[in-house]
Amino acid sequence: MIRLGAVGDVVRTLPAASALRLAYAGAHIAWLVEPASRSAVEGQPWVDEVLVFPRGEIEAALRRGRFFAAARGLFSFALALRRRRFDLVLDFHAILKSGLLARVSGAPRRASYAPPFARESAWLFANALARVTPRRISRFERNRALVEFVAKGASASPTPWRVDPVVRARMASAVGAGAKPVAIHPGTSASTPHKRWSAAGYAEVARRLRDSAGVSSIVLVGPVPSERALADEIVAASDGAARLAPATASLGELAALLEQCRLYLGGDTGPMHVASLVGTPVLQILGPTDPVENEPYPGTPSRTVRVPVGCSPCRRGCATAICLRLVTPSAALSAARELLAVGDAG
């Protein structure tokens, strides 16, 4: 199976991999992924092998003008892939790059999506196309549809994410004894700052959760350098209601940390989907993000706070980000209380 790309896209494919294992219990399942998301796939019991596309090495060679070295690296990887003699490839990514990789694998059956979910003519490299409707559908449902397309009648319920017990114990110790905290993740990728809600908003919610419900918060720091400054700003403005979260060195550690939390609060990011996959209730604060395509894992309690202005959802974002500026701390606090009550009742 192929799913390259960002962390959020990869982790949303994990339930599909689990469903694929249930449908093909005796098969050898390999997942082709890029380095940034490798740790999300490693350790999952339904994946036998993780293949890593050498994106970093190829891009580095191209930046230095070493075009022959880049081509040689790409050819060597494609040749090694073809030698594996796969019987079936599922291209969940469905773009030109993933389509080409599926084709060079030499697999006699290559399943992917028909347009509009396949882009950049990726459908030309597949010989089995799933036609998924409706056009607006969550990524989780889209991925499930491709598994059902190749494994007719597959209906077993997948396991979303397996947390390593040793890592779970280590993260529980790092969080400390006492009531579980709320996890706040204010950051986004470097290319999507328009998806970030204000530090002042997060800090106010943390203060009011402490004052009204006695709940403390931890603030996650992502790999983007600017995220540390944003997290520090929230902690400083929270009047002691929030502290920095324990550091995590992998997505497996992040999953174990989020499993220790009563609630996740943040935008449309990979960590949000990780939280939903380990069963932690999720409160999304959305601006330009499509709330249907990017909804959390079904079955996990969740709420979405957004103001549906006329130009939202959109993919470009804008400097004014009025859709996010209109989201109030009171609206986020109300949704957070609802989810905390659901957790207490459960």
Buried (B, 14 or more C-beta within 10 A) or exposed (E): BBBBBBBBBBBBBBBBBBBBBBBBEEEEBBBBBBEBBBBBBBBBEBBEEBBBBBBEBBEBBEEEEBEEBBEEBBEEBBEEBBEEEBEBBBBBBBBBBBBBBBBBBBBEEBBBBBEEBBBEEBBEBBBBBBEBEEEEBBBBBBBBBBBBBBBEEBEEEBBBBBBBEEBBEBBBEBBEEEEBBBBBBBBBBEEBBBBBBBBEBBBBBBBBBBEEBEBBBBBBBBEBEEBBEBBBBBBEBBEEBBBBBBEBEBBBBBBBBBBBBBBBBBBBBBBBBBBBBBBBBBBBBBBBBBBBBBBBBEEBBBBBBBBEBEEBBBEEBEEEBBBBEBBEBEBBBEBBBEBBEBEEEE
